[in-house]
């Protein structure tokens, strides 16, 4: 049996969690290797419930687990299929990438919004022809330690919730930095991205404990880069 499948069977999630592991394949937004059907299922399971969270943070266990791609693809799908406005935030101030994926300027973004006054829309870009807005990391993102836990970050996150119907936030990997746990306290819930055949069960369990201890609402896990078929009824039982 695959190590990734064993991991997802045995890592117990928070009792009452609304979402089980969802498989997602791919690396880049708008690429054929992103399985659109699975991204759509992810969006439906997280955002279409009557009590669905409006602000969700995604964080991978390790670098390279595909968190940014999944976050961006989910935001695009949500914007294309749901009413209301969607904001995609690059809060991975340590290694930002969303500005490259959407081919937008990164001279102004989240970092500047935290440090400077002005309406939040002044720091973001709208994707042409859609109801999707992207808030890149910004050029001043080098001062990570100061920005992540700041009152300015808290205020801007609250402003995003007021300005948009849905907010998806990309954050640094859990196993490297504390940023995601800090930011997780400012949103409705967190999704943890696991990589098939790579994420270790012990590591995932330790991170889940850290998330719970920080009083962050862990919605579920997303299995990325799956290379083997598992029937839907087995996913539903995980």
Secondary structure as GFF3:
##gff-version 3
##sequence-region A 1 238
A	DSSP	alpha_helix	3	10	.	.	.	ID=ss1
A	DSSP	beta_strand	22	24	.	.	.	ID=ss2
A	DSSP	alpha_helix	36	47	.	.	.	ID=ss3
A	DSSP	beta_strand	55	60	.	.	.	ID=ss4
A	DSSP	alpha_helix	67	81	.	.	.	ID=ss5
A	DSSP	beta_strand	86	90	.	.	.	ID=ss6
A	DSSP	alpha_helix	98	101	.	.	.	ID=ss7
A	DSSP	alpha_helix	110	115	.	.	.	ID=ss8
A	DSSP	three_ten_helix	120	123	.	.	.	ID=ss9
A	DSSP	beta_strand	125	126	.	.	.	ID=ss10
A	DSSP	beta_strand	132	135	.	.	.	ID=ss11
A	DSSP	alpha_helix	144	148	.	.	.	ID=ss12
A	DSSP	alpha_helix	151	163	.	.	.	ID=ss13
A	DSSP	beta_strand	166	170	.	.	.	ID=ss14
A	DSSP	alpha_helix	179	184	.	.	.	ID=ss15
A	DSSP	beta_strand	189	195	.	.	.	ID=ss16
A	DSSP	alpha_helix	201	213	.	.	.	ID=ss17
A	DSSP	beta_strand	218	224	.	.	.	ID=ss18
A	DSSP	alpha_helix	232	237	.	.	.	ID=ss19
###
